[in-house]
């Protein structure tokens, strides 16, 4: 290969990478629109590439689904971060982590539904679910370190798990999507739950 050919090869690779990203973006957009199993035609139309081109960038639909959901999980880890973690009075910290998890749910819910559906068949997606769950526990322990430290060892472990469960995507899905609660109603439920778990230690 001559030096003159390199820019052409690099340009083709760049276009391929751009088109691959457009296909992934299109699939994620369709998930957010509520289409949890979009057709290849729908993905191609949304992305602006041809039906045939979709399979030039991905071996099959399962690979496309996996790549899209995996990328979303990696992006959502940034949304797990709590501002001023561990700082402030207990009611302020409860309000802040509840607001964070509600924001996360509103950003992630459609793609999370697909991820939970496909995780049993895709080990890498299951690993992402487990990693995010572990990160949630770590943040709960940091955010409520004083209250958890006032408990016995086993009680502290159980309390942290209970808090993480109350704040989980699954709990949000039950409250917001299945039960149809408003954001304010869901927030009140979580605030009451966390106050009940932590209030005795705080007092």
Secondary structure as UniProt FT lines:
FT   HELIX           3..32
FT   TURN            33..34
FT   TURN            36..37
FT   HELIX           40..47
FT   HELIX           51..57
FT   HELIX           61..79
FT   TURN            83..86
FT   HELIX           90..119
FT   TURN            120..121
FT   HELIX           123..143
FT   HELIX           145..149
FT   HELIX           153..166
FT   HELIX           169..172
FT   HELIX           173..178
FT   HELIX           183..202
//
